[in-house]
Amino acid sequence: MKKVLSVVCAVSMSMVLLGTTYAQRDAGAKARGDFFFYARSGHSHMSAAHAHASHYHNYLSQAKTVSPQIAHLTHATVTHHLDLAEKHSAAMREHLAMEKNTEATEMLNNVDKHLSSAREHYKNALSVVKEPPAEPKKVQVHITKMQNALQKAIDQHEKLQSTYGGADPNENKK
């Protein structure tokens, strides 16, 4: 188990370092449609975090105690997707700042606020899991709040994508 955790940590750190390198903007970013890549990928990670939280929520509704292994895997998966959603959001923010698009930036601020709220609810769920014996119903309360915050982030993100000026420049190249 420790070996698996070490591998997951090493891969995550590599992705963080690579993400920072590749997140740099250049003059051709708009023409290539970088914003739309980050927007769609960020949306995918928020949706994946929400889906995994839903699976965990369903598990908690049936469990008598919380399996440490399932709690650990859930932690690795949810934090992975939240981290990447936040990185994509930062890349979107950089693009919007270059365009001085304050309206879209404000919408992105709302997405980030809901992502932060989801992360906070998840931290609360983790604190319950760490208190043996972890009571599934108490954990589930926090996971429900996390799901609600993620859904708000997803909804706001979809609104941002649909109202952001212009279509994906790569849409017609298919």
Backbone as a ProteinNet text record, in pm:
[ID]
protein_1_A
[PRIMARY]
MKKVLSVVCAVSMSMVLLGTTYAQRDAGAKARGDFFFYARSGHSHMSAAHAHASHYHNYLSQAKTVSPQIAHLTHATVTHHLDLAEKHSAAMREHLAMEKNTEATEMLNNVDKHLSSAREHYKNALSVVKEPPAEPKKVQVHITKMQNALQKAIDQHEKLQSTYGGADPNENKK
[TERTIARY]
82.9	0	87.5	195.3	284.5	353.9	383.8	448.2	355.5	227.7	128.4	116.5	112.9	103.8	226.1	343.2	465.9	460.5	411.6	400.9	299.9	185.2	83.3	139.1	211.7	271.6	374.2	457.3	560.6	497.5	395.7	327.5	259.3	195	127.8	226.2	341.5	442.6	495.5	514.3	560.9	459.4	330.7	226.2	221.6	242.6	243.2	356.3	475.3	590.9	573.2	522.9	500	388.7	285.5	173.9	218.7	308.9	360.8	438.1	516.6	595.5	506	406.6	321.7	212.6	193.1	86.3	123.8	247.8	290.4	217.1	170.4	99.5	197.5	155.3	232.5	136.1	191.3	110.1	10.4	39.1	-49.5	-154.6	-161.3	-253	-398.4	-438.8	-577.7	-609.8	-522	-545.5	-553.5	-475.4	-476.4	-596.5	-660.7	-774.8	-735.3	-623.7	-577.7	-684.2	-752.8	-853.9	-958.3	-1001.2	-1106.6	-1058.1	-929.3	-872.5	-879.3	-830.5	-830.1	-972	-1063.8	-1202.5	-1264.3	-1248.6	-1309	-1241.8	-1110.7	-1040	-1073	-1080.1	-1118.3	-1257.2	-1347.3	-1484	-1482.1	-1400.4	-1390.1	-1341.5	-1244.7	-1193	-1294.7	-1368.6	-1474.2	-1580.2	-1616.6	-1717.5	-1667.2	-1539.5	-1482.1	-1480.1	-1444.5	-1446	-1588.7	-1684.6	-1824.9	-1870.3	-1834.5	-1873.8	-1813.1	-1686.9	-1622.9	-1684.3	-1714.2	-1780.6	-1916.9	-1983.9	-2113.6	-2098.2	-1994.5	-1969.2	-1938.8	-1859.4	-1823.3	-1947.9	-2031.1	-2155.7	-2242.9	-2255.6	-2335.8	-2275.8	-2143.8	-2075.6	-2106.5	-2095.1	-2117.3	-2259.7	-2355.2	-2495	-2519.1	-2428	-2444.6	-2345.9	-2237.9	-2131.8	-2167.4	-2120.6	-2136.9	-2018.2	-1901.9	-1781.1	-1713.1	-1622.2	-1552.5	-1421.9	-1407.3	-1283.7	-1170	-1059.1	-945.3	-892	-897	-848.8	-936	-1066	-1156.8	-1142.9	-1130.1	-1110.7	-982.3	-876.3	-747.6	-758.6	-818.2	-833.4	-922	-1025.1	-1112.9	-1035	-955.8	-875.1	-781.8	-711.6	-617.8	-690.6	-805.2	-878.6	-940.9	-1009.9	-1078.7	-978.2	-873.4	-776.1	-704.8	-679.1	-618.2	-705	-832.5	-922.2	-942.9	-952.5	-966.3	-840.2	-724.2	-597.9	-590	-624.6	-616.6	-723.8	-841.9	-945.3	-896.3	-829.7	-777.5	-663.4	-580.2	-471.8	-528.6	-631.1	-694.4	-761.8	-819.4	-881.6	-776.9	-660.2	-552.8	-507.6	-500.5	-462.7	-570	-696.5	-806	-797.2	-768.7	-759.7	-649.7	-537.8	-426.2	-468	-537.8	-586.6	-683.9	-776.1	-875.4	-809.6	-704.7	-632.6	-565	-508.2	-444.7	-546.6	-668.7	-775	-849.1	-814.7	-881.7	-1033.9	-1073.3	-1214.1	-1261.2	-1307.7	-1345.7	-1474.1	-1566.8	-1693.3	-1668.3	-1589.6	-1558.8	-1471.8	-1383.4	-1298.9	-1385.4	-1486.9	-1577.9	-1652.2	-1692.4	-1758.8	-1661.7	-1537.1	-1435.5	-1408.5	-1414.9	-1400.6	-1507.3	-1629.1	-1737.6	-1710.4	-1658.4	-1621.2	-1518.8	-1416.5	-1309.5	-1362	-1455.6	-1515.4	-1585.1	-1657.2	-1726.7	-1628.5	-1521.1	-1417.5	-1352.4	-1325.9	-1268.6	-1364.4	-1491.5	-1592.1	-1597	-1590.3	-1590.8	-1470	-1355.7	-1233.4	-1247.2	-1306.2	-1324.6	-1419.2	-1528.4	-1620.5	-1551.6	-1466.1	-1393.3	-1295.6	-1229.2	-1139.1	-1217.7	-1339	-1423.1	-1458	-1486.1	-1514.9	-1393.3	-1275.5	-1152.2	-1129.8	-1162.4	-1142.3	-1232.3	-1350.9	-1439.9	-1383.7	-1329.8	-1273.4	-1155.8	-1080	-960.1	-991.9	-1117.9	-1158.1	-1221.8	-1143.5	-1199.8	-1303.6	-1406.3	-1445	-1515.9	-1476.5	-1536	-1680.6	-1770.1	-1912.2	-1951.8	-1992.1	-2023.8	-2127.1	-2226.5	-2332	-2277	-2184.6	-2124.1	-2035.1	-1962.5	-1878.7	-1968.7	-2077	-2169.8	-2227.9	-2251.8	-2303.5	-2208.1	-2079.2	-1978.6	-1961.7	-1973.3	-1961.8	-2079.9	-2197.4	-2314.3	-2289.2	-2235.3	-2204.1	-2098.1	-2001.7	-1898.6	-1959.7	-2047.7	-2114.4	-2193.8	-2262.4	-2341.2	-2251.7	-2139.1	-2045.2	-1986.3	-1952.1	-1899.8	-2003.9	-2128.4	-2233.1	-2248.2	-2237.7	-2243.8	-2125.1	-2007.2	-1888.2	-1907.9	-1959.4	-1983.2	-2085.3	-2193.9	-2297.8	-2242	-2165.7	-2107	-2005	-1930.9	-1830.7	-1898.1	-2008.3	-2083.1	-2137.5	-2182.8	-2230.5	-2116.6	-1999.8	-1882.7	-1848.9	-1846.4	-1813.8	-1915.1	-2041.2	-2143.6	-2150.3	-2105.4	-2115.1	-1982.9	-1873.5	-1743.9	-1741.6	-1689.3	-1690.4	-1618.9	-1694.5	-1634.7	-1645.7	-1640.7	-1646.6	-1505.5	-1496.7	-1368.5	-1316	-1195.9	-1144.7	-1115.7	-1107.2	-1079.5	-1205.7	-1324.1	-1450.3	-1473.5	-1445.4	-1474.9	-1364.8	-1259.9	-1147.1	-1160.2	-1271.5	-1289.3	-1327.2
-119.1	0	125.7	123.2	239	258.5	147.3	155.3	221.5	184.3	244.3	393.3	429.4	569.4	646.3	587.3	652.3	676.4	578.3	593	702.4	702.4	804.4	943.1	958	1087.2	1130	1037.1	1069.8	1113.5	1042.7	1078.9	1214.6	1237.9	1365.8	1482.1	1464.2	1570.6	1596.4	1491.7	1508.1	1587.9	1557.4	1628.4	1775.2	1803.3	1941.5	2018.7	1959.7	2027	2044.7	1943.5	1955.1	2055	2053.3	2146.1	2290.1	2319.8	2455.4	2495.9	2404.3	2433.2	2458.1	2373.3	2384.3	2489.7	2544.5	2641.2	2781.3	2803.1	2936	2976.9	3099.9	3152.3	3212	3216.9	3284	3354.4	3422.8	3503.5	3420.8	3296.3	3213.9	3137.7	3160.2	3083.2	3099.2	3219.2	3242.4	3173	3188.5	3128.8	2976.6	2917.6	2771.5	2722.7	2810.6	2769	2714.9	2763.4	2715	2732.3	2847.5	2873.9	2762.8	2722.7	2621.9	2484.7	2456.9	2332	2333.8	2442.8	2451.3	2450.4	2516.8	2520.5	2381.2	2312.4	2179	2077.8	2084.8	1991.2	2017.9	2145.5	2180.1	2128.6	2143.6	2093.3	1942.4	1872.7	1727.1	1686.5	1760.5	1726.4	1756.4	1865.4	1893.1	1783.4	1743	1637.5	1504.9	1475.8	1351	1351.6	1464.7	1475.1	1455.2	1516	1502.8	1357.4	1291.5	1152.1	1061.9	1083.5	999.8	1025.4	1150.8	1182.6	1113.6	1104.6	1036.2	887.3	825.1	684	664.2	754.7	747.7	768.1	862.4	890	764	698.5	575.4	465.8	454.4	356.6	386.5	513.4	551.9	523.3	529.2	504.9	358.2	270	126.7	72.8	145.8	96.3	110.5	14.8	23.2	96.3	82	156.5	197.9	292.6	340.4	263.1	198.7	125.8	226.2	209.8	300.7	298.8	182.4	171.3	252.8	243.1	319.6	468.4	504.7	645.7	698.9	619.3	660	676.1	579	587.1	704.9	726.6	840.6	970.3	978.2	1098.3	1123.7	1020.7	1035.5	1080.9	1022.8	1054.2	1192.9	1222.7	1352.3	1467.2	1455.2	1565.5	1580.6	1470.8	1476.9	1561.2	1532.1	1604.2	1749.3	1773.7	1912.1	1992.5	1932.3	2001.1	2039.2	1945.4	1973.6	2072.6	2066.6	2165.2	2305	2317.1	2446.8	2493.9	2402.9	2440.1	2488.4	2421.5	2464.8	2600.8	2621.1	2749.7	2861.1	2832.9	2933	2967.5	2867.8	2892.6	2976.2	2947.9	3026.6	3171	3186.5	3319.5	3401.4	3337.9	3405.6	3454.2	3370.9	3406.2	3524.2	3517.3	3624.5	3755.5	3747.8	3868.1	3933.9	3852.8	3908.1	3981.6	3932.2	3994.4	4103	4118.4	4215.4	4194.5	4068.6	4031.7	4018.3	4128.9	4131.1	4054	4054.5	3982.5	3831.7	3778.5	3635.7	3602.4	3693.4	3671.3	3661	3743.8	3738.6	3604.4	3556.6	3425.9	3315.8	3327.5	3229.7	3238.6	3359.2	3375.4	3294.6	3294.1	3217	3067.2	3022.5	2881.4	2846.5	2929.9	2904.3	2905	2993.5	3000	2867.3	2813.3	2686.3	2568.8	2574.8	2470.7	2473.8	2593.3	2607.2	2553.2	2581.6	2531.3	2378.1	2321.4	2175.2	2115.6	2177.8	2128.4	2137	2244.1	2261.1	2154.1	2127.5	2022.4	1886.2	1866	1739.7	1726.9	1835.7	1833.2	1798.3	1850.7	1818	1668.9	1613.7	1470.2	1389.3	1433.4	1363.4	1366.5	1477.8	1487.1	1388.2	1362.7	1263.7	1123.3	1098.2	966	935	1036.4	1015.8	988.2	1004.4	979.3	840.9	739.4	604.4	593	517.9	458.6	563.6	571.2	668.4	628.1	720.6	693.1	737.6	642.2	674.1	785.9	788.9	891.2	1032	1044.5	1176	1218.7	1123.8	1153.4	1193.4	1121	1142.5	1284	1339.7	1476.3	1573.5	1558.5	1646.6	1619.1	1493.1	1458.5	1516.8	1517.2	1578.8	1727.5	1795	1937.6	1959.8	1869.6	1878	1862.7	1764.7	1743.5	1867.3	1926.5	2046.3	2161.8	2179.8	2285.2	2256.6	2131.3	2095.2	2118.3	2087.3	2109.2	2257.4	2340.6	2485.1	2531.1	2475.9	2510.2	2467.3	2347.9	2296.7	2384	2418	2501.7	2638.6	2699.2	2830.4	2819.1	2712.9	2689.9	2674.8	2601.9	2586.1	2720.1	2801.5	2934.5	3017.7	3009.9	3081.4	3035.4	2905.3	2853	2897.2	2900.8	2936.1	3086.1	3168.9	3313.5	3379.2	3303.3	3361.8	3401	3519.4	3572.3	3486.1	3436.3	3364.1	3213.5	3149.2	3004	2947.6	2821	2751.6	2759.5	2817.9	2831.9	2697.9	2593	2461.9	2384.3	2437	2368.1	2337.6	2432.4	2416.4	2342.9	2303.9	2238.1	2086.6	2036.9	1891.8	1829.5
0	0	0	79.4	83.8	-49.8	-117.8	-248.2	-349	-345.5	-435	-406.4	-279.6	-241	-291	-280.5	-327.8	-477.1	-551.5	-697.1	-731.2	-663.1	-688.6	-659.3	-550	-514.8	-618.8	-663.2	-762	-894	-937	-1061.7	-1047.1	-934	-911.1	-914	-849	-848	-988.2	-1065.8	-1204.2	-1284.2	-1263.6	-1336.7	-1296.2	-1169	-1121.7	-1188.4	-1189.9	-1249.9	-1399.5	-1467.4	-1611.2	-1640.3	-1558.6	-1577.8	-1569.2	-1478.2	-1464.3	-1589.2	-1642.4	-1761.9	-1881.9	-1900.2	-2017.6	-2004.4	-1887.3	-1866	-1913.3	-1959.1	-2002.3	-2130.2	-2135.3	-2251.1	-2350.4	-2475	-2578.5	-2673.1	-2771.4	-2862	-2942.8	-2969.9	-3051.5	-2973.1	-2843.3	-2758.8	-2801.7	-2834.6	-2872.7	-3004.5	-3101	-3232.6	-3224.7	-3136.6	-3121.9	-3042.8	-2972.5	-2891.7	-2756.2	-2700.1	-2569.5	-2462	-2462.5	-2360.7	-2359.9	-2478.1	-2486.8	-2441.6	-2465	-2412.3	-2259.9	-2200.2	-2053.9	-1997.7	-2066.1	-2019.6	-2023.2	-2133.5	-2145.4	-2052.7	-2043.1	-1955.5	-1809.2	-1772.1	-1635.3	-1602.1	-1698	-1680.7	-1660.7	-1738.4	-1725.3	-1586.1	-1533.4	-1400.5	-1290.8	-1305	-1206.2	-1211	-1331.9	-1348.2	-1293.1	-1314.3	-1262.2	-1109.5	-1050.5	-903.5	-851.7	-920.3	-880.6	-892.5	-1002.7	-1023.3	-915.6	-884.2	-782.8	-644.9	-616.3	-489.4	-483	-595.9	-600.7	-570.5	-625	-596.3	-447.2	-393.7	-251.7	-164.9	-203.5	-131.7	-128.5	-243.2	-250.1	-161.9	-163.9	-77.9	68.7	106.7	246.4	291.5	200.3	237.7	273.4	228.9	255.6	358.7	382.1	469.9	617.4	695.9	841.6	903.8	841.2	878.3	747.6	756.4	637.6	622.4	508.4	478.7	460.2	534.1	516.5	372.6	309.9	172.8	77	91.7	5.4	34.2	159.4	194.3	131.7	134.3	76.5	-75.7	-141.7	-287.5	-327.9	-250.8	-278.8	-263.3	-158	-135.6	-254	-298.2	-409.8	-536.2	-563.4	-685.8	-680.8	-573.3	-563.9	-563.7	-484.8	-480.6	-615	-683.6	-817.5	-911	-914.6	-1005.7	-962.1	-832.5	-786.2	-817.2	-795.6	-825.7	-973.5	-1060.7	-1204.2	-1248.8	-1189.7	-1222.9	-1186.3	-1072.3	-1029.2	-1119.7	-1168	-1259.6	-1393.5	-1441.2	-1565.9	-1546.9	-1432.3	-1401.7	-1401.6	-1344.7	-1342.4	-1484.1	-1571	-1710.3	-1780.8	-1752.6	-1809.7	-1760.1	-1631.4	-1571.1	-1638.3	-1664.4	-1730.4	-1869.6	-1941.4	-2074.6	-2066.9	-1972	-1956.9	-1915.2	-1834.5	-1791.7	-1911.1	-2000.5	-2120.6	-2207.2	-2208.4	-2287.9	-2210.5	-2083.3	-1995.2	-1993.4	-1988.5	-1988.8	-1844	-1788.2	-1646.4	-1619.7	-1714.7	-1694.6	-1684	-1776.5	-1773.1	-1651.7	-1614	-1496.2	-1371.4	-1361.3	-1246	-1242.9	-1359.7	-1365.9	-1320.9	-1362.2	-1322.1	-1171.7	-1116.1	-971	-897.5	-951.3	-890.3	-898.6	-1012.6	-1026.4	-918.8	-907.8	-809.9	-666.5	-638.7	-504.8	-471.8	-568	-544.7	-536.5	-614.2	-603.4	-464.9	-414.6	-280.1	-174.3	-192.2	-99.8	-103.7	-223.5	-237.5	-165.7	-184.2	-119.4	33.3	82.9	227.7	283.7	212.8	257.6	255.1	156.3	149	266.1	301.7	418.2	544.8	555.7	671.4	673.7	555.6	546.7	590.6	548.4	586.3	737	798.8	943.9	1017.3	964	1025.7	1004.8	885.4	855.2	947.2	983.5	1066	1212.6	1252.5	1391.2	1401.4	1442.8	1450	1561	1545.5	1418.5	1331.9	1208.5	1115.9	1087.5	1113.4	1092.9	952.6	867.9	728.7	712.2	795.3	780.3	804.9	899	925	808.4	751.2	634.9	518	503.3	391.9	390.7	508	516.5	446.4	471.4	411.2	261.9	223.5	81.8	4.2	63.8	-0.7	-23.6	78.2	64.7	-43	-48.4	-151.2	-290	-305.6	-434.3	-475.6	-380.8	-411.6	-457.1	-389.7	-428.1	-566	-591.9	-724	-833	-803.5	-904.5	-934.1	-831.9	-853.9	-939.2	-911.6	-991.4	-1136.3	-1156.3	-1291.7	-1363.9	-1296.5	-1358	-1397.6	-1307.8	-1335.5	-1448.8	-1450.8	-1555.2	-1692	-1694.5	-1820.6	-1868.9	-1775.3	-1810.6	-1868.8	-1807.7	-1857.1	-1998.9	-2020.6	-2152.4	-2257.6	-2221.6	-2320.7	-2348.1	-2254.7	-2275.3	-2311.7	-2301.6	-2334.2	-2481.1	-2509.6	-2645.3	-2746.5	-2841.2	-2952.5	-2937	-3050.3	-3053.8	-3054.8	-3026.6	-3032	-3173.7	-3195.6	-3330.3	-3398.6	-3323.9	-3381.2	-3416.1	-3380.6	-3403.3	-3551.2	-3638.5	-3780.6	-3856.4	-3789	-3855.2	-3854.2	-3805.8	-3792.7	-3925.7
[MASK]
++++++++++++++++++++++++++++++++++++++++++++++++++++++++++++++++++++++++++++++++++++++++++++++++++++++++++++++++++++++++++++++++++++++++++++++++++++++++++++++++++++++++++++++

